[in-house]
Amino acid sequence: MLFRSIHYGDQQCKLGRRDAVYFDSNTPHSYQCEGKKSAEAIIVTMYQPPSAMPLRPVSAARTAPGTSK
């Protein structure tokens, strides 16, 4: 079996066939194929911009403007 490894911060993890990982990409990370054959990966990223507005509780967000509870 061909192993791949991921380095995340100061940790290292070996990945086997059909393994998956989920992590915060703000932490330094890298990938490495440890074999003679190439490895394939599907990488999905999601950008979350800083919020311009402070978060509101869900109940407040559902209240229509100009109405009260």
N, C-alpha and C positions, 0 to 999 in steps of 0.2 A: 504494500500500500504506500502511496506517495503521501508524505506529510507536508503540510504547510505550517508555518508558524506566524503568529502575530505577536508583536511586541507592543505592549500598552503600558505607558508609564515605565515603571521599573519591573513589570511582570512580563513573562513570556508564556504563551500557551500554544501547544501543538494541536493542529486541526487535522482531522481525518476526512475521508470522503463524506460528503453531504452534511458536514458540520456547519453550524451557523454561529455567529457572534453578534452581539449588540453592545455598543459602548458609546460614551460621550466623546465625540471627535475633537473636543477642545483639549483633551489630554494628548500629549505627543504619542504617536503610534506609527508602526510600519508593518509591512508584510514581507514574508520571504518564502520562496519555494525551495524546499530542501530535497532536491532530487534532480535527475537528469532530464526528466520529462517536464514540460511546462504545466503549470496549474491554471485552472480557470476559476474566475470568481465573478459573482454578481454583487456589485456594491451599490447600495441605496443610501443616499444622503438626504437630509432634510434641514434646510436653513430656517432658523427661527430668529428673525430680527428682534432687537430689543424693543420692548413695548413703549410706545410714546405716551400711553395713558396707564395710570395705575389700574391693576386688576380690581374688578368689583365682584362682590359675592353674586352667585347665580340668581338668587331671589331679587336682588336689586336690578340686575340686568334684564329681568323679565318684566319689570314694572314699566308700563307705558309712561312716557313723559306727560306731566301734568295730572297724573292720577296718584292717589294714595291708597294704602292698604286698608 
